Amino acid sequence: MTLLIVLSVLAVVALIAGLAFYLFWVGTLLTRVATNLEECSESVRRIDSDAEAIQPGLEHINRSGGTVAGALPLLYGFAENIVGSVTPAPPRPSVAVPASGRRRSRLAEAVGYRPSG
């Protein structure tokens, strides 16, 4: 009977030690997460202050972009008219020939083959 009591106490002690280790580990992770979040919060504050400085310029850029976007269909029409009035390129042969002419292979001559003609 005393062996059963001792083993039960050891099992409870092992369970409590395991839980204590787990809680210590989770606490360490949460501390690291909290530190990272604090650093991120400072970064977000700096980005927000920088964004306040460029916001008026950004509104001007958006207005200019809207003007350009509104003019794009007119520009496309002008481009189509210009392309339509250009003369087409002369037709090219289906097989392109290099400027230096056709290259003659010497493989046939190396084996003694000489085509007639």
C-alpha positions as CSV (number, residue, x, y, z in Angstrom):
1,M,0.0,0.0,0.0
2,T,2.8,2.4,0.8
3,L,4.4,1.7,-2.6
4,L,1.1,2.8,-4.3
5,I,1.0,6.0,-2.2
6,V,4.7,6.8,-3.1
7,L,4.1,6.3,-6.8
8,S,1.0,8.4,-6.7
9,V,2.9,11.2,-5.0
10,L,5.7,10.9,-7.6
11,A,3.2,11.0,-10.4
12,V,1.5,14.2,-9.0
13,V,4.9,15.8,-8.5
14,A,6.0,15.0,-12.1
15,L,2.7,16.4,-13.4
16,I,3.1,19.6,-11.4
17,A,6.8,19.9,-12.6
18,G,5.7,19.4,-16.2
19,L,3.0,22.0,-15.9
20,A,5.4,24.5,-14.2
21,F,7.9,24.0,-17.1
22,Y,5.1,24.5,-19.7
23,L,3.9,27.6,-18.0
24,F,7.4,29.0,-17.8
25,W,8.0,28.3,-21.5
26,V,4.6,29.9,-22.5
27,G,5.5,32.9,-20.3
28,T,8.8,33.3,-22.1
29,L,7.2,33.2,-25.5
30,L,4.5,35.7,-24.5
31,T,7.2,38.1,-23.1
32,R,9.0,37.9,-26.5
33,V,5.7,38.6,-28.4
34,A,5.0,41.5,-26.1
35,T,8.4,43.0,-26.8
36,N,8.0,42.6,-30.5
37,L,4.6,44.2,-30.4
38,E,5.9,47.2,-28.5
39,E,8.7,47.7,-31.1
40,C,6.0,47.4,-33.9
41,S,3.9,49.9,-32.2
42,E,6.7,52.4,-32.2
43,S,7.4,51.7,-35.9
44,V,3.7,52.2,-36.7
45,R,3.8,55.6,-34.9
46,R,6.8,56.7,-36.9
47,I,5.2,55.6,-40.2
48,D,2.0,57.4,-39.3
49,S,3.9,60.7,-38.6
50,D,5.7,60.3,-41.9
51,A,2.4,59.7,-43.7
52,E,0.9,62.8,-42.3
53,A,3.8,64.8,-43.9
54,I,3.2,63.4,-47.4
55,Q,-0.6,63.3,-47.4
56,P,-1.1,66.7,-49.1
57,G,1.3,65.7,-51.9
58,L,-0.4,62.4,-52.2
59,E,-3.8,64.0,-52.8
60,H,-2.2,66.2,-55.5
61,I,-0.7,63.0,-57.1
62,N,-4.1,61.3,-57.0
63,R,-5.8,64.3,-58.7
64,S,-3.1,64.3,-61.4
65,G,-3.4,60.6,-61.9
66,G,-7.2,61.0,-62.3
67,T,-6.6,63.6,-65.0
68,V,-4.2,61.4,-66.9
69,A,-6.5,58.4,-66.6
70,G,-9.3,60.5,-68.0
71,A,-7.2,61.4,-71.0
72,L,-6.1,57.9,-71.8
73,P,-9.0,57.0,-74.2
74,L,-8.3,60.2,-76.2
75,L,-4.6,59.3,-76.4
76,Y,-5.4,55.7,-77.5
77,G,-7.6,57.2,-80.3
78,F,-4.7,59.4,-81.4
79,A,-2.3,56.5,-81.4
80,E,-4.6,54.3,-83.5
81,N,-5.0,57.1,-86.1
82,I,-1.2,57.5,-86.3
83,V,-0.6,53.7,-86.6
84,G,-3.3,53.5,-89.3
85,S,-1.7,56.1,-91.4
86,V,1.8,54.6,-91.4
87,T,2.8,52.5,-94.4
88,P,3.1,48.8,-93.6
89,A,6.5,47.1,-93.6
90,P,7.4,45.2,-96.8
91,P,6.7,41.5,-96.6
92,R,9.6,39.4,-95.5
93,P,10.5,36.0,-96.8
94,S,9.1,33.1,-94.8
95,V,12.7,31.7,-94.2
96,A,15.2,34.3,-93.2
97,V,18.6,34.1,-94.9
98,P,21.6,35.5,-93.0
99,A,23.4,38.5,-94.5
100,S,26.6,36.5,-94.9
101,G,24.7,33.9,-97.1
102,R,24.1,30.3,-96.5
103,R,26.7,28.4,-94.4
104,R,28.2,25.4,-96.1
105,S,28.7,22.3,-94.0
106,R,32.0,20.5,-94.2
107,L,30.7,17.4,-92.6
108,A,30.0,15.7,-95.9
109,E,33.5,16.5,-97.2
110,A,35.1,15.0,-94.1
111,V,33.7,11.6,-94.8
112,G,34.4,11.7,-98.5
113,Y,30.9,12.5,-99.8
114,R,30.8,14.9,-102.7
115,P,27.3,15.7,-104.0
116,S,27.0,16.1,-107.7
117,G,26.1,19.5,-108.8
